[in-house]
Amino acid sequence: MEQNDLRDLYIDELRDLYDAETRLIKALPKMAEAATSAQLRSGFEEHLAQTRGHVQRIEEIFNELGEKAKGKKCKGMQGLVSEGEDLMGDFEGDVLDAALISAAQRVEHYEIAAYGTVRAFANILGDKEAATLLEQTLEEEKETDRKLTELASSINFEAAPGAATTEGSIENRRGRAAGA
């Protein structure tokens, strides 16, 4: 059935996000368990709690719209989670942590794009309460991405060959990477 109404698209996108977030609730504990960095593990566990809140917000929006809270298979998130799972089997140690950050940032960027879009739809449709909830989630996703970038600034250098040597110290590598 063809749909030509922005509200229908909005609901369809919310269903996609709902499925994406529920997939993440299943994937994040695996990522946390695989992480060798205590900070990264803690970050995944913290984001799991946030993600549960994201699901609750979407459910609240569905309720306000008079719609049943149900997901629509999110092929994008399915692919991102699958790629992340593949990485967990291919690497170990600091390199695994770098791979997990890479996979997690792809997920965050996908979510940032999706939440920005549905927030815009909510605003256009005059659903200010939903727009506020979606903005809150969007900001949390951006903050998670910033935290991952910060963790990557040390973990990626630790994963580089020779990172444990004096000559290959993190500080020396950072200076070379910055062009110093």
C-alpha distance (Angstrom), angle and dihedral (degrees) to the residues before:
residue distance angle dihedral
M1 . . .
E2 3.79 . .
Q3 3.78 116.9 .
N4 3.79 122.6 -158.9
D5 3.78 102.3 175.2
L6 3.83 126.0 100.6
R7 3.81 89.5 -139.4
D8 3.81 89.4 58.1
L9 3.81 90.3 50.5
Y10 3.80 90.1 46.9
I11 3.82 91.6 53.6
D12 3.80 90.8 44.6
E13 3.81 90.6 52.8
L14 3.81 91.3 46.8
R15 3.82 88.9 53.1
D16 3.80 89.2 51.0
L17 3.82 90.7 50.8
Y18 3.79 91.3 46.2
D19 3.80 90.1 56.5
A20 3.81 91.3 43.7
E21 3.79 92.3 53.4
T22 3.82 93.6 46.5
R23 3.82 88.9 51.2
L24 3.80 88.7 53.1
I25 3.79 91.4 51.5
K26 3.81 86.3 61.2
A27 3.82 95.8 41.5
L28 3.81 101.8 45.0
P29 3.83 96.5 66.8
K30 3.82 88.8 53.3
M31 3.79 90.6 49.8
A32 3.80 91.5 48.0
E33 3.79 91.0 50.2
A34 3.80 91.9 49.0
A35 3.82 95.0 48.9
T36 3.79 115.3 101.5
S37 3.82 93.9 -167.6
A38 3.79 112.3 84.6
Q39 3.81 90.0 -148.2
L40 3.79 92.3 52.4
R41 3.80 91.7 46.2
S42 3.79 90.2 50.5
G43 3.80 90.6 47.9
F44 3.80 91.6 53.6
E45 3.81 90.8 48.2
E46 3.81 91.0 49.5
H47 3.80 91.0 48.7
L48 3.81 90.2 49.8
A49 3.80 89.2 60.1
Q50 3.81 89.8 47.4
T51 3.79 91.3 48.5
R52 3.79 90.6 55.3
G53 3.80 86.5 54.5
H54 3.81 90.0 50.1
V55 3.80 89.5 55.6
Q56 3.81 90.1 50.2
R57 3.79 91.0 51.4
I58 3.79 91.9 51.3
E59 3.80 89.2 48.6
E60 3.81 89.0 51.8
I61 3.81 90.2 51.5
F62 3.81 91.7 49.4
N63 3.80 89.3 50.0
E64 3.82 91.6 51.5
L65 3.81 89.6 48.9
G66 3.81 91.1 50.5
E67 3.80 90.0 -118.1
K68 3.78 129.9 131.6
A69 3.79 112.4 -107.9
K70 3.77 102.9 -117.7
G71 3.75 135.0 136.7
K72 3.76 133.2 -120.9
K73 3.79 114.1 -145.8
C74 3.79 106.0 -88.1
K75 3.79 103.2 -148.4
G76 3.80 91.8 -177.3
M77 3.79 94.2 57.6
Q78 3.79 90.7 39.7
G79 3.81 88.5 58.3
L80 3.80 94.4 44.5
V81 3.81 92.3 49.9
S82 3.80 91.1 46.7
E83 3.81 91.2 51.7
G84 3.80 89.7 49.5
E85 3.80 91.1 51.2
D86 3.81 90.0 50.6
L87 3.82 90.1 53.2
M88 3.80 90.9 52.6
G89 3.79 89.3 61.2
D90 3.80 95.3 45.2
F91 3.82 104.3 52.0
E92 3.80 142.0 36.8
G93 3.78 141.5 -164.5
D94 3.79 119.3 4.9
V95 3.80 91.1 -11.8
L96 3.81 89.4 56.9
D97 3.80 89.3 52.0
A98 3.82 89.9 50.9
A99 3.82 89.0 49.9
L100 3.81 91.5 48.8
I101 3.80 90.6 51.7
S102 3.79 89.9 49.6
A103 3.81 91.6 51.2
A104 3.81 92.5 44.2
Q105 3.80 92.8 50.9
R106 3.79 90.9 52.0
V107 3.79 87.6 53.9
E108 3.81 91.9 48.0
H109 3.79 92.9 49.9
Y110 3.80 90.2 50.2
E111 3.79 90.3 50.8
I112 3.80 93.4 45.5
A113 3.81 89.7 55.0
A114 3.81 92.8 45.6
Y115 3.81 95.9 46.8
G116 3.79 91.7 45.7
T117 3.79 89.4 54.0
V118 3.81 97.4 47.9
R119 3.80 90.7 44.4
A120 3.81 88.8 55.3
F121 3.82 89.9 49.1
A122 3.81 90.8 49.9
N123 3.80 90.6 51.3
I124 3.81 92.9 48.7
L125 3.80 90.5 48.1
G126 3.81 90.6 50.3
D127 3.80 93.9 -115.9
K128 3.81 96.1 141.5
E129 3.82 95.4 166.8
A130 3.80 91.7 54.8
A131 3.81 90.8 44.1
T132 3.80 89.2 55.1
L133 3.81 92.4 49.7
L134 3.79 91.6 46.5
E135 3.81 91.2 48.2
Q136 3.80 89.9 52.8
T137 3.80 90.6 52.8
L138 3.80 91.7 44.4
E139 3.80 90.9 54.4
E140 3.82 90.9 48.9
E141 3.81 90.2 51.9
K142 3.80 90.8 50.1
E143 3.80 90.6 49.0
T144 3.81 90.7 50.7
D145 3.80 89.2 51.8
R146 3.84 90.0 50.9
K147 3.81 90.7 50.5
L148 3.80 91.0 49.7
T149 3.80 90.2 50.6
E150 3.80 89.9 51.2
L151 3.81 91.8 49.7
A152 3.80 90.4 47.2
S153 3.80 90.5 56.5
S154 3.80 88.8 71.3
I155 3.81 104.5 22.1
N156 3.81 94.7 53.0
F157 3.80 90.6 53.4
E158 3.79 91.1 47.5
A159 3.80 88.6 53.3
A160 3.81 92.1 54.7
P161 3.81 118.7 101.0
G162 3.80 112.5 -90.8
A163 3.79 94.1 15.1
A164 3.79 91.3 139.0
T165 3.81 94.5 56.1
T166 3.78 122.9 92.7
E167 3.80 92.1 -121.0
G168 3.79 90.8 47.5
S169 3.79 95.4 46.0
I170 3.76 119.7 146.6
E171 3.80 91.0 -110.3
N172 3.82 92.9 53.2
R173 3.79 91.8 46.2
R174 3.81 92.1 48.4
G175 3.79 89.9 52.1
R176 3.80 92.1 51.1
A177 3.80 91.7 45.4
A178 3.81 89.9 52.1
G179 3.80 90.2 50.2
A180 3.83 96.0 -109.2
